Amino acid sequence: MRRSPLLPSSGAALLAAALFVAPGALALPTPGAHVPHAVAEDPDGMSIDLAWLRGRPTLVLYEDKDTSSWNQDLRDQLARLAQRDPRSRVVAVVPVVDVGAYDFWPARGFARGAVRQEAERSGMTLYCDWGGGFRQALSLRRGTSSTILLDRAGKVIFAREGKLSPDDARTLVRLLLEQVGG
């Protein structure tokens, strides 16, 4: 029997399906999953590992230069919350910037400077993911914004990628307040 050139063989169909399904399947850690070691460093080379933050609710904001504006409303809302509710300061906020595209000389120095400057402007420590290890440890997709909330035990209780809807932002804030006893 001769195959039509327009219809893929079953092996090709499986490969095509895997190519289209795999990125979505690896997009985020699943709720209830324990987060593995995920290490990033600040512009001065000081490391942070999510495992070190167990015992505190932890909010991970993972972005790159093209997605950093997607959830600015959420970051503004969280800043206002921190000002009016001191309990929210118990949450470890870990903003991580995907700078893997700049992991070569001399671009790395310029990227460090830009991240340092943005950290000063925002008043927060920003962490760099140079080789993609942090992103890979959490099964995040490159080129999108990811927002993950971990409970005190290091389990995922909220995970979304892309620009958060107003409902997702409200859910995140509610879960965050529940974690600090509010």
Beta strands, then each sheet from edge to edge (+ up, - down):
strand 1: 39-41
strand 2: 47-49
strand 3: 58-63
strand 4: 92-98
strand 5: 127-129
strand 6: 146-150
strand 7: 156-161
sheet 1: 1+ 2-
sheet 2: 5+ 4+ 3+ 6- 7+
end
